[in-house]
């Protein structure tokens, strides 16, 4: 009889072990849109006034935490580097979007979010745009991801093959790639305009398949889904063309919202709602490309919305830095909570490590802050008063509490660059458009804001940044 009881207890332990393990280490899904402005979702005042309602985005925000002051770096590559490493992109040598065809991206010495999660037992899958290396040793599967399907660079390469002169240029065509950890990714198909409207559907389906496979295996999963939407050119899937009645941008909003719903429904249908931390955000503010600037049609040009904030990507303004953010984790993150605390994308690395018991490297500067207690509602303050504002490798300013100091200003992605002998100061509460310089009489603000810049500059001297294009193997100087 004792043996029978022991067997029953063992069976019960096996039955309940996966659920207990998943609660300790939640599944993690990060949906990371490309050039998606703060003002696009309904939960930030967009949605229907941008061409289509966004019910799934809005319900996600209402079921969890909405951040109104979530910040990122202002270009695609730097923002992805900061997210993956928990460090300012200047440190990893990825402060600017690469324009050449040589070696770029993350050296293998860098520790990514995926590597940290893999170390504590996560299955890691990436489906979408990488933009942190396109040569051997620099792909996602070299940086902690078990599998990857997507594009190594950016969607502006999709029109290349249809443009005059490209065939004779000698420039390599862009490809969709697929790979698994331990092998070099293979090219799947050219990334051309015929596939541009279809790719995000495929990325969604592959992410869903990955979640289902890991759930069946009883393994916690990390899904990183950096969509190609809403990067130029704006070309919705055929299933959504004309559905909004408001043009391609409205159609694209409907598409994004629908795909987000598919992902959320999958988590719910798998019975993993309470065991999954689901994050929805973007890599930087919107583009603002007219048809004349792109040599394309009005329909494929992008005119995104940064809401009340000034300007777009490739500037130091809030319109480039602030992006939508919503996080759902029922039972852990309070539903309906809204915060204007300053958070930066590089904070997600140490925060996720804090949540799952992962290890944050202690042999390098980590600029991110562990905000576990903030996200779980144990602390109303994020612990971050501000950060350094980079545009490329140049320091454009410093953000501190409700204030912004600008040493340089660029009016738009291709606008006029101004450099000041005296910094300009804006109060972001009274002046979200950053147009009214109030340095006088508020000269006390630089005294409060600049110590973080001084500390940052000292750290760059003590721990020199990795030069862009540095080959592997890399070892930091003593």
N, C-alpha and C positions, 0 to 999 in steps of 0.2 A: 504493500500500500504506500509506504514512504517513497518508493521508487516512482510510482505513478504520480504522486503529488509533485515530486521533484521535476518530472517531465512536463507536467502541466504548467508549473511555474516558469520553467525554461521557455516553453512555447509562448506564454504570455509576455515574457520579457522580449522575446524576438518580435512579437507582434507590435509591441508598443515602442520599441527602441527607435525605429526610424522617425516617428513623430517627435519624440523627445529630442533627438539629435537635430532635427530640422528646426525646432524652436530655439535651440541654443545657437545654431548657425543658420540664419534665415537664407532662403534663396534670395538672390539679388538680381534685379533687372534694371538696367540703365538704358533708357531711350534717349538718344542724343541727336537732336535735329541739327541740320546744317544751315547756318545763316537764318535763324528763325527768331524774329524780333520779339521783344517784351510785350508788345501790344497786339500780338496775333491771337492768343487764346481768348475765349469768352471769359475765363476766370480772371483775366487782366483787363477786361473791358473791350476786347476785340470780338472775335467770333462773327456774329451776324453783321456787324458793321464792316468786316473785312471780306464779306462775301458768303459766309456760311456759318451756321451755328456749330459749336464744338461741344456737344453734350458729353462725350466720353472724357475729354480733357477736363471739363468743368466738374464732372462727378468725381474724377480722380482727385482733384484739388479739394473738393468738399469732404472727401472721405479721409483726408490726411492733412499734411502740412503744406501750406502755400507760402513760399518765400518771395517777398517783393523786392529784396535787395540781394539776390544771388548773382554773383559776378564771375566773369570769365576773362580770359585774355582776348584781345581784339582781332585776332586772325586765327584761321583754322588750325594750322600746325601748332602754334604755341598753346592754344587752348587744350588740344588733345594731349600734348606733352604734360601740361600742368595737371590735368585730370589723372593721367596714368601714373605719374611719378610723385605727386604731392609737392612739387617744387616749381618755382618760377621757371618758365621755359628758357630763360637766358642761361640758367645753370646747365641745362642739358644740350645746349647748342642748337635749340630749335625755336629761337626767338622770332624767326620770320618764316613766311611761306616759301618753300624752295621753288626756284624758277628754272634751275638747270637740271641736267640729267645725271649728275654724279651721285656720289654717296652722300646721303643725309639721313636724318632720323635719330633714333635712340641707339646709343652704344649699348652693348649687352651688359655692361657694368651697371646700368640703371636698373632699378627694381621697379616693376610695374604693379599696378593694382591687381592685375591678373595673376602675376607670380605670387604675390602675397596671399591671395585667396586660394590658389592651387596648393600652396604649402600647408594650408589647414584643411585640405580635403575637398575642395570645390572642383566640380567639372566646369570648365571655362570655355565659353563659345562666343565668338565675335562674328557679327554679320553686318557688313557695311564698309564705310570709308575709314581707312587707317591714317594715311598722310603722315606717317612717322618712319618712313623708309620703304624703298621699293627695290632694294638689292639683297642678294643672299646674306642671311644673317640679320636682316632688319625687318622681317615680316612679323605680323602678330603672333604667328606660331613659334617664333624665336623669343617671344617676350611674354610667355606664360599662358597663351591660349591653346587649348587642346585642338580646336578646329576654327577655321575661318573661311568665309565666303564673302567676297566683296571686291572693292577697288583699292589699289594701293595709294592712289592720289585723289584728285578732285574731279568733280563732275564737269567743270569747264573744259575738260579734255574730250568729253563725249562728242562735241561738234567737229573736232579736228578733221576727221576724214572727209567731211562734206565741205570744207573750206578750200577756196582757191589757193593753190601753191603748196598745200600741205604735202601732197604726194611726192613732190620733188624736193622737199626740205631736208630729208634724212632724219627727221625727228621720229622717235619710236612711237608707234601707236599705243594707245592705252588699252589695257585688257582687264576683264573681270578675272579674278583668280580664286583658287580654292586650295586649301591645304590642311594638313594635320601636323601636330607637334612631332618633331623628329624627322620631317621631310621637307624638301623645298616645295613651296606652293606651285601649282601648275596653272597655266593660262587656260581659261574655259572658253572665252569668246571675246571678240573685240568689244570695247565699250564705245558704242556709237549711238547716234540719235535713235536708231530703231529699238535699242534696248533701254535707253534712258527712261521712258515712261513705265517700263516693266520691272525695273530692278528692285524697287522698294517692296513690291508684292512678293517677289522671290525671297528677299531678306526676311520679311515677316514670316513667311511659310517655313523657312529654315530655322528661324528662332523658335517657332512653335514646335517644330519637330524635335529640336534639341531639348526643350523643356519636357516634352512628353517622354523622351528616351531617358532622361535623367531621373524623372519622377518614378518611372517604372523600375529603375535600378536602385531607387531609394537613396540617391546621392544629392547633396545640396548643389545647386547650380548657380553660376554667374553668367548672365546673358548681357553682353555689351552690344547694343544695337544702334550704331551711328548711321542713321538714314542719310540718303543723298538729298532728300527734300529738306529745305526748300531752295537749294542752291540752283543758280542759273545753269541751264535753261529750265524754265518752269513748264514741265510737260506732264500733265496728269496721266494716270493709267487710263486706257480706253474705257474701262468700266465707269470712270468718273467724269469723262469729258462731257461737258454740257449739263451735268447734274445740278450744279448750284444755280444755273441761270445767271450767274454774275461774272462769268469769264473763267479763265484758267486758274487764277489765284483762288477764287472761291472753290473751284473744283478740287484744287490741291489741298485746301483746308479740310474739305470733306473726306478726302482720301486719307490724310494723316490721322484724322479723328477716327475713321473707320478701322484703320490698321491698329491703332492704339487699343480700340475696343476688342479687336480679335485677340490681342495679347492678354488683355485683362480677363477676357472670358476664358482663355485657356488656363490661366492661373486659377481662376475660380472653379472651372470644371474639373480640374485636377485635385480639387480639395485643398489647395495650398494658399488660399487667400491670407489667412492669419500667419502663415509661415514664410511670406514673401515680402521683402522690401522692394517696392516698385517706385523707381525714380524717373521723372519726365523732365527733360531740360534741353539745352541747346549749347552750341559751341561759341557763339558770339551774336552780336546784333545783326540786323537785316542788311541785305545789299540794297543798292539804289541805282539800278542800271536802266537807262533809257534804251529804246530800240536803236537809236542812232549810235549810242556808245558801244553796242554789241554787234552791229551789222546783222542783227536778227530781227524778227518781227516783234511788234508790240506784244503779241500774245506770249512770247517766250521771255520777254524782259521781266525783271524783278523790281517791284517797288514795295518793299516790306514796310512794316510798321514797328517803330520802337516805342509806341504809346506816347506818354508825356515827355519822354527823354529826348535829348538832342542827338541828331545825326545817326550814323550807321557804323558798320564795321570799318576797321582800319583808321579809327580815330581814338582819341583818349576820352571822348565824351561818354556820358551814361548810356546813350543809345547803343554804343558798341559793347559796353561792359555788362549791363544788366540784361538778363535773359529770363524767360519763364522758368519756374521751378515748382514742381509738386511732388510730394513723396507720400506713399501710402504703405502702412504696415499696421493693420488692424490689431488692436490690443496692446500695441507698443507706442505707436504715434497717434496722438490725439486727433480725432476727426474734427475738421472745421477750423483748425488752428491757423492763424495768419501771423507772420512775423516780418518786421522790417529790419531785423538785425542783419549786419553785414556778414556775408558768408562768401567764400571764394571756392571755385571748383577744386582747387588744390587741397581744400579741407576734407574732401570726400575720402581720399586715400587713408589718412589716419583715423577718420571717423569710422569707416567700414572696418578697419583693423581693430578699433576699439570694440565694435559691436560683435565681431566674430572671433576675437582673441587672436588676431593675426599679428605678425611682427613688423614693426616699422623700423627701417634701417637706422642704425645709430652711428654709422661711419661717414655720414654726409649731412649736409644741411637739408632738413625737411621744413619747408615753409608752411605747410598745412597745419591746421590745429585740430586736435581730436575734439569733436563736438558731440560726442555720444550723449552726454547728459542734456545738451540743448535739444537734440532731435527727439529724445525720449521724453521731453517735457519736464525733466528734473531741474532744469535751469532755464530761466527766461532769456538769459544773455548768451550770445554765441561765443563770447571770449575773444572776438576779433573787433578791434576798433577801426581798422583800415588796412590798406595795402598799397604797394607801389604800382603805379599805372605805367605799363610799357606799351609802346607802339613799335613793334619790331624789337630791335636791340636797344632802342633809345628810351630813356625815362622821360615820359611826358608829364607826369604829375604824381601827386599823392592824394589818396582818398582817406579822410579821417572823420569818423562819425557822420555828421550831416554836412560836412564841408569837403571841398575839392580845390586843391592847389594845382594850377597848370603852369609848367615851365615852358611847354611848347603846346601849340594847338594846330591841328590839321582840320580844315573845315569839312572835309568829306574824304571818301576813299581815294579820290584823285584830286582833292582840293588844294587850297593854298596852305602852306606850312608857315607858321609864325613862331618865332622864338623870342622870349621876353627877357629883358634885363631884370625886371621885377616880376615875380610870379603873379598871376591872376588868381583871385579867390572867389569861389561861388558858394552860396548857401543852397544846398540841393533841395531843401524843403521849400524855401521861398522862391527859388529860381531853378526849376528843373531843366530849363533850356540853357543853363550855364551861359548867360549873356550879360549879367550885371556884376561887374567886378567890385567886390566890397572889401578889398584888402585893407583900405582905410575906412573906418577906424579899427578893423578887426585884425590888427597885426599880431594879436595874441595867438591867433589860430596857427600860423606857421610854427610858433614856439611849441605848441602842443602836438602838431602833426609831423614835424620833421625828424624827431628822434627815431622813428621807425625807418626813415630813409637813411639816416646816419648808420644805424645798425646794419641795414641791408648792404650798404656800400662797404662797410668793414668786412662783412662776411664774404663778399665777392673777392676782396683782396686776400683774405685768409684761405678761401676755397675757390680758386679761379674757375670760371666757367669752362665747360668743355667746348673747344672750338668747333664751329659748324663743320661738318664733313669729316670729323675725326674717324679714322678707321678702327676696326676691332683688331686685336684686343686692346682695350683701353684700361689704363691704371692711373688713378689720380696721383698728382705729384705729392711728394712727401711734404 
